[in-house]
């Protein structure tokens, strides 16, 4: 399916007289329902592009698979109002899936469910082994080149992008979506499906840095995350705990270093104060 549609609008002149009808491209947003191993798991609002990448990245982020080849028979089915995305899991992934669904059904039955939900949301992250190979010049190069790869954003002005870059800042792949989490899932799914070593790369996101984006990056084994907007407290805390180098509010001439465990960008400087 296409990631955009052309719609008609009435253009209102603010501060000047007159109105007129115009057409412009708008990004597609629709529910995508994930069914793994024949079981309904989640419904996400997303742009229906790069479906196989999205399915792979989402399943990986949820801990249902460890490798791309473990997700098989990926089948998108268009239904009224959205897409049902079906795929098969390995036995371990299916068991994890069933346990997650069982816990959902039991929510509200006892006073411990809230605690269990918090523990599940903040489950421990693996410690990153790889160290970033990029420097400030690489980040600048990626930021300068990224707009040329944002085809859907240029057409609509309403989508996020996730870019995978090598150590020199060259952009290897970009995925776009109305949701920043979806764009990152698609990018990670692409890297898993094509065998790109994310430990040797860094990720640039056109979004604010929430903790979920940090966690997805860490679980993918990527040691450096760059975002164009500010981080949340939990994003910084989780990045620090996992050893993720986190650069935020990134512009072509400046950036805010949130976490720099290897002192690549801020040698002998204290970062992450207050956490």
VMD Tcl script that draws the C-alpha trace (Angstrom):
set ca {
  {0.00 0.00 0.00}
  {1.00 3.60 -0.50}
  {2.13 5.62 2.49}
  {0.22 8.71 1.38}
  {-3.05 9.89 -0.10}
  {-3.97 13.11 -1.88}
  {-6.79 14.99 -0.18}
  {-8.60 18.27 -0.78}
  {-8.48 21.11 1.73}
  {-9.69 24.69 1.97}
  {-6.78 27.05 2.50}
  {-7.59 29.86 4.92}
  {-5.68 33.08 4.60}
  {-4.63 34.23 8.08}
  {-3.98 37.95 8.08}
  {-4.89 38.25 4.41}
  {-8.23 38.03 2.60}
  {-9.51 35.13 0.58}
  {-9.80 31.35 0.74}
  {-9.17 28.72 -1.87}
  {-9.26 24.97 -2.41}
  {-5.98 23.10 -2.58}
  {-4.84 19.48 -2.70}
  {-1.92 18.01 -0.82}
  {-0.49 14.66 0.16}
  {-1.33 13.33 3.61}
  {0.36 10.33 5.29}
  {-1.75 7.22 5.68}
  {-2.48 6.21 9.27}
  {-4.41 3.04 9.97}
  {-4.67 0.24 12.53}
  {-2.32 -2.68 11.93}
  {-3.28 -5.72 13.98}
  {-0.49 -8.19 14.77}
  {-1.42 -11.86 14.95}
  {1.45 -14.15 15.92}
  {1.08 -17.93 15.93}
  {-2.65 -17.49 15.34}
  {-3.10 -15.31 18.45}
  {-4.13 -11.65 18.40}
  {-1.37 -9.70 20.13}
  {-1.52 -5.94 19.53}
  {-3.02 -3.23 17.35}
  {-0.76 -0.33 16.35}
  {-1.60 2.86 14.49}
  {0.96 3.05 11.70}
  {1.74 3.84 8.09}
  {1.31 0.68 5.97}
  {4.73 0.69 4.29}
  {7.70 -1.69 4.70}
  {5.36 -4.21 6.29}
  {7.84 -7.10 6.51}
  {10.42 -4.86 8.15}
  {7.79 -3.60 10.59}
  {6.65 -7.10 11.54}
  {10.24 -8.23 12.12}
  {11.27 -5.17 14.11}
  {8.13 -5.21 16.23}
  {8.45 -8.91 17.06}
  {12.12 -8.40 17.93}
  {11.37 -5.41 20.16}
  {8.71 -7.44 21.96}
  {11.20 -10.22 22.65}
  {9.30 -12.76 20.56}
  {12.22 -13.45 18.20}
  {16.00 -13.07 18.34}
  {16.70 -13.33 14.59}
  {14.82 -12.30 11.49}
  {14.58 -15.85 10.15}
  {12.58 -16.91 13.22}
  {9.58 -14.90 12.04}
  {8.06 -16.86 9.18}
  {5.06 -16.74 6.88}
  {4.62 -12.98 7.20}
  {1.25 -12.31 5.59}
  {-0.47 -8.91 5.53}
  {-4.22 -9.06 4.88}
  {-6.12 -5.90 4.01}
  {-9.46 -5.72 5.81}
  {-12.00 -2.95 6.11}
  {-10.35 -0.10 7.98}
  {-6.88 -1.58 8.33}
  {-4.47 -4.49 8.00}
  {-4.12 -7.78 9.85}
  {-0.46 -8.78 9.89}
  {-0.03 -12.50 10.52}
  {3.21 -14.37 11.14}
  {4.48 -17.56 12.76}
  {6.89 -17.70 15.71}
  {9.41 -20.24 17.02}
  {8.29 -22.30 20.00}
  {10.04 -20.07 22.56}
  {8.42 -16.98 21.09}
  {5.02 -18.62 21.12}
  {5.42 -19.51 24.80}
  {6.39 -15.92 25.60}
  {3.39 -14.71 23.64}
  {0.98 -16.99 25.48}
  {2.35 -15.90 28.86}
  {1.95 -12.22 27.95}
  {-1.64 -12.80 26.87}
  {-2.35 -14.78 30.04}
  {-1.12 -11.91 32.19}
  {-3.29 -9.47 30.27}
  {-6.37 -11.57 30.92}
  {-5.59 -11.70 34.64}
  {-5.15 -7.93 35.04}
  {-7.44 -6.48 37.66}
  {-7.95 -9.75 39.49}
  {-5.54 -8.98 42.34}
  {-3.67 -6.15 43.98}
  {-0.32 -7.23 42.51}
  {-1.24 -6.67 38.88}
  {-0.15 -3.04 38.88}
  {3.23 -3.98 40.31}
  {3.61 -6.75 37.74}
  {2.79 -4.28 34.99}
  {5.46 -1.85 36.16}
  {8.06 -4.60 36.41}
  {7.21 -5.76 32.90}
  {7.44 -2.21 31.52}
  {10.83 -1.64 33.16}
  {12.34 -5.08 32.71}
  {16.16 -5.10 32.75}
  {18.02 -4.11 29.61}
  {21.12 -5.92 28.37}
  {24.38 -4.04 28.74}
  {25.77 -2.86 25.42}
  {29.07 -4.46 24.44}
  {29.93 -2.36 21.39}
  {31.34 1.16 21.65}
  {30.40 3.94 19.23}
  {32.78 4.46 16.32}
  {31.23 7.71 15.10}
  {32.30 11.22 16.04}
  {30.74 14.67 15.83}
  {31.58 15.02 12.14}
  {29.73 11.78 11.41}
  {26.64 13.02 13.22}
  {26.77 16.31 11.31}
  {27.05 14.46 8.00}
  {24.05 12.27 8.82}
  {21.93 15.25 9.88}
  {22.83 17.14 6.71}
  {22.03 14.19 4.43}
  {18.89 12.91 6.16}
  {16.34 15.30 4.58}
  {17.15 13.92 1.12}
  {16.11 10.46 2.30}
  {12.81 11.57 3.88}
  {10.63 11.09 0.83}
  {7.35 10.67 2.68}
  {8.07 13.58 5.00}
  {8.88 15.88 2.07}
  {5.59 14.94 0.44}
  {3.41 15.24 3.55}
  {5.30 17.13 6.26}
  {3.86 14.77 8.88}
  {6.04 11.69 9.37}
  {8.99 10.66 11.52}
  {12.15 9.07 10.15}
  {14.65 6.62 11.59}
  {18.03 6.43 9.86}
  {20.77 3.84 10.21}
  {24.23 5.32 9.63}
  {27.72 3.87 9.41}
  {30.65 5.19 11.44}
  {31.39 7.89 8.87}
  {27.81 9.21 8.97}
  {26.79 7.75 5.61}
  {23.11 6.81 5.66}
  {22.58 3.10 5.02}
  {18.79 2.98 5.34}
  {15.82 5.15 6.34}
  {12.33 4.13 7.35}
  {9.40 6.52 7.83}
  {6.08 6.35 9.66}
  {3.54 8.56 11.39}
  {4.76 6.99 14.64}
  {8.36 7.39 15.78}
  {8.32 3.95 17.43}
  {7.03 2.37 14.23}
  {9.74 4.02 12.14}
  {12.42 2.62 14.46}
  {10.84 -0.85 14.46}
  {10.86 -0.79 10.65}
  {14.51 0.29 10.58}
  {15.63 -2.39 13.03}
  {13.57 -4.97 11.15}
  {15.30 -3.97 7.91}
  {18.73 -4.31 9.53}
  {17.85 -7.75 10.90}
  {16.45 -8.93 7.57}
  {19.46 -7.73 5.57}
  {22.21 -8.68 8.03}
  {23.49 -5.17 8.80}
  {25.70 -5.13 11.90}
  {24.02 -2.50 14.06}
  {26.90 -2.63 16.56}
  {29.02 -0.82 13.97}
  {26.37 1.81 13.26}
  {24.40 4.60 14.89}
  {20.75 5.62 14.65}
  {19.30 9.08 14.03}
  {15.65 9.77 14.91}
  {13.57 12.80 13.97}
  {11.71 12.68 17.26}
  {11.83 13.40 20.96}
  {13.71 10.73 22.86}
  {11.36 8.63 24.98}
  {12.48 5.59 26.93}
  {10.96 3.13 24.44}
  {13.25 4.40 21.69}
  {16.25 3.97 23.96}
  {15.19 0.42 24.81}
  {14.63 -0.57 21.18}
  {18.07 0.78 20.27}
  {19.77 -1.06 23.12}
  {18.05 -4.36 22.39}
  {19.17 -4.04 18.76}
  {22.78 -3.75 19.96}
  {23.34 -0.27 18.52}
  {25.71 1.76 20.76}
  {24.79 5.33 19.73}
  {21.39 7.02 19.41}
  {20.97 10.57 18.11}
  {17.62 12.37 18.31}
  {16.66 15.82 17.10}
  {14.49 16.57 20.13}
  {15.02 16.42 23.88}
  {15.00 13.28 26.04}
  {12.77 12.37 28.94}
  {14.22 11.60 32.36}
  {13.51 7.90 31.99}
  {15.16 7.81 28.56}
  {18.37 9.20 30.02}
  {18.18 6.87 33.02}
  {17.68 3.78 30.86}
  {20.43 4.84 28.44}
  {22.86 5.31 31.30}
  {22.02 1.94 32.84}
  {22.60 0.12 29.55}
  {25.72 2.02 28.50}
  {24.07 3.68 25.49}
  {25.69 6.84 24.17}
  {22.80 9.29 23.80}
  {23.02 12.57 21.87}
  {19.85 14.69 21.81}
  {18.59 18.04 20.54}
  {20.90 17.40 17.61}
  {21.23 20.22 15.10}
  {23.75 20.77 12.36}
  {25.85 23.01 14.59}
  {25.13 21.82 18.15}
  {23.79 18.94 20.21}
  {23.06 18.02 23.82}
  {25.03 15.06 25.17}
  {22.75 13.18 27.54}
  {24.96 10.12 28.14}
  {28.56 9.58 27.04}
  {29.87 6.54 28.94}
  {33.04 6.26 26.81}
  {33.77 10.01 26.88}
  {33.77 10.20 23.10}
  {32.13 13.59 22.83}
  {32.71 15.08 26.28}
  {35.97 13.79 27.75}
  {36.36 14.44 31.47}
  {32.91 16.06 31.64}
  {30.10 14.95 33.91}
  {26.82 14.13 32.15}
  {23.50 12.71 33.32}
  {23.64 14.76 36.53}
  {20.67 14.37 38.83}
  {19.92 10.74 37.99}
}
mol new
graphics top color blue
foreach p $ca { graphics top sphere $p radius 0.5 }
foreach p [lrange $ca 0 end-1] q [lrange $ca 1 end] { graphics top cylinder $p $q radius 0.2 }
display resetview
